[in-house]
C-alpha cells in the first residue's frame, strides 16, 4: 500500500489548542476522500516538538471516532511522532473512543 502524506507542519505553526486541532481535522477530512482507497494517508508529525492533549484529542481522537478504530488504522498511519507524543496520541484516542462508546484500543503510532 502506497502512502500519501498529510504533513502537520505544512498546516499549522503550533499544535496546542482544540481550535487548531479542529481546523487540521477538517482539513484532513477534506483531503482524505481525494486519496484513492488503495493508498494510505500518512499523517506526518515530523518536527512537531510540542503537542497538547487538547490538540491531540481534537485531531487524532475525534478523527478516530469518526472513522472507527479499525477503519482509522486501515486508512491512516501516524509517522514522525517524537518523544512522549506516541503515548499521548494512544491515550487520547483510547479515551475518545471510550467517551464515544466505541471499542477502546491502541492506535499503534510508528
N, C-alpha and C positions, 0 to 999 in steps of 0.2 A: 504494500500500500504506500503510495507516494504522499508526501506532506505538502500542504500549502500553509505558509507561515502567517500568523497574526501576531505581530511584534508589539508588545505593550509600550516599549519606549518610543515607538512611532506615533502613539495615540495620546500620550499624556506625559507631563514632566514629573508628576508625583502620584503616589498611589496610597493616599492616606484618608480619603473621605468616601462616604457612601455615594455622594453625588458623582464623583469621578468613577467609582465602580459601576454605577448605573449607566453613565454615559458610555463607558467602554463596553459594558454588556450589550447595550443597544446597538453599538457599532458591530460587535461580534455577531449578534443575531441578524443584522442586515447582511453581513459578509458571508455567513455560513451557507445560505442557500445558493450562493454563486459558485461554491466549491462542489465539483462532481462527487457523487456518492461513493465512487471508487477511491477517493482520496480522503486523507485525514487532515483536520485542521490542527496545526501545531501552534499552541499558544506559547509564545516565546517570552519568557520573563527575564531574559539576559539583561544585565545592567540595572535591574530593579534592586536598589540597595535597601529600601525600606518599604514594607507593605504592612498596613494596619489590618487588624481583624475586621474592621468595618468595611474596608475596601474589598478584602478577600471574600467576605460573606456576600457582599452585593454583586461582585463579579463572578467568582467561581461558584459559590454556594447556590446562588439563585439560578445561574446557568445550568448547573447540575440538576436542580429541582425542576426546571422547565423541561429538560430532555429526559429526566430519569437517569439513574446511575448507569445502567447498562448501555443505554444509547450514548450518554455522555462519554463513557470510556471508549466506545467504538468510534465516535465521531471526532473526539478531541484528544490530544495528548499535550501535556504541560511539560515544557522543556526550559532549561536555563534558570531554574529556580536556585537561589542562593541561600545559604545559611539555614536558619530555623524556619524559613518560609514554607518548606516542604511540610513540616508538621502543622504549621498554621493552616495551610490550604486543606490538608486532610481533615483537620479538626473542624473547620468551618463548614466544609461540605457535609461531613457526618452530622453536625449539629443542625444544619439547614434541612437536611433530609428528614431528620427526626422531627423537627418543628413542622415540616410539611407532611408528616406522617408517611414518608416513603421509607423504603428499606435502608437502614444505615449501613455504611460500608466505607472502605478506604478507596481513594481515587487512584493511587499509585503514581505519584509525581516522579518524573525521571530527572 
